[in-house]
Amino acid sequence: MDYHLGLVLICSVLVLAAGSSRNLPILSFDEGYSQLFGEDNLMVLRDGKAVHLSLDERTGSGFVSQDLYLHGFFSASIKLPADYTAGVVVAYYMSNGDMYEKNHDELDFEFLGNIRGKDWRIQTNVYGNGSTNVGREERYGLWFDPSEDFHQYSILWTDNQIIFYVDNVPIREIKRTEAMGGDFPSKPMSLYATIWDGSNWATNGGKYKVNYKYAPYITEFSDLILHGCAVDPIEQSSLKCDHAPNSKSIPGITPDQKTKMENFRKKHMQYSYCYDQTRYTVPPSECVINPQEAQRLRGFDPVTFGGVRRHHGKRHHRSGSSRTKATAI
Ligand SMILES: *[C@@H]1O[C@H](CO)[C@@H](O)[C@H](O)[C@H]1NC(C)=O
């Protein structure tokens, strides 16, 4: 077979497999991860295939992949804490902030608890090469209660695109553009999962604090998939590679998936940096402005999305101590 065609086929098959995440090996906790913090607030369960992370008045907790990866498909089934969860943040993300303090890369899923138990919101964000002054947050409601059952959250990261999935529905696609330059994550990252007290961060600027009367807050992770190229960060050489999709020839999402994504975004997206006129008078280069989307978002928040100028835009600090640092607005 023609080599190039062969590669394209292999990649297509891999991406399809990645998209549905079927046939990908599910790791036990000890095979892929180590505890990051939180002492016995991290508990490994069910033959080592599932993990509880909890937050109580003493500490949150978290884990990290043993390897760093350059590109791949990363996935977990996550069940969020139920009932009153104001100020509680669960994060599932990739970062290399420990290695590159000034120019780190990051890909985030963040779950933001709220005053009403059922009102979890989910946020995605991207940083590349230390682009922390350009927040690329998007925020969405969900079509289910994520504290009621497990749902699958996945990140596909290749050298030219990033796709966030919820239950195999792509909810966000970032295509690498020339103009993004280093803002597109391009250095090996570790995968993290954490639960922490975001009282000063996540819920309306600290209006609603974590109430430890309802502690412990427990989130559970299972179906842990790390399917990528593990690399040695110093040597920049591959240690072991699960044939991660990393070729320029990878096809985008299928037309069917694209429709699903558009429907999701039409219904559930509540915030997008591309339309935030209080932050960006000129949207970042990769933004494709859709007038209908703009109008819909204006319905949520005319000040942010409508161009009514505030005297001072909100500042977006990255909190110093927490591990995930995008800022909720
Ligand atoms: C990333 O940042 C470093 C230091 O700020 C810079 O030297 C490098 O060229 C940047 N890389 C990319 C891909 O933009």
The ligand as a MOL file (V3000), in Angstrom:
LIG
                    3D

  0  0  0     0  0            999 V3000
M  V30 BEGIN CTAB
M  V30 COUNTS 14 14 0 0 0
M  V30 BEGIN ATOM
M  V30 1 C 7.4330 30.3650 23.5940 0
M  V30 2 O 7.9580 31.3030 24.4880 0
M  V30 3 C 9.3480 31.3420 24.5040 0
M  V30 4 C 9.7750 32.2380 25.6560 0
M  V30 5 O 8.8710 33.2660 25.8960 0
M  V30 6 C 9.8510 31.7970 23.1550 0
M  V30 7 O 11.2680 31.8680 23.1550 0
M  V30 8 C 9.3640 30.8000 22.0920 0
M  V30 9 O 9.7400 31.2360 20.8150 0
M  V30 10 C 7.8720 30.6490 22.1710 0
M  V30 11 N 7.4650 29.5310 21.3170 0
M  V30 12 C 6.5340 29.6480 20.4000 0
M  V30 13 C 6.2020 28.4190 19.6430 0
M  V30 14 O 5.9540 30.6950 20.1730 0
M  V30 END ATOM
M  V30 BEGIN BOND
M  V30 1 1 1 2
M  V30 2 1 1 10
M  V30 3 1 2 3
M  V30 4 1 3 4
M  V30 5 1 3 6
M  V30 6 1 4 5
M  V30 7 1 6 7
M  V30 8 1 6 8
M  V30 9 1 8 9
M  V30 10 1 8 10
M  V30 11 1 10 11
M  V30 12 1 11 12
M  V30 13 1 12 13
M  V30 14 2 12 14
M  V30 END BOND
M  V30 END CTAB
M  END
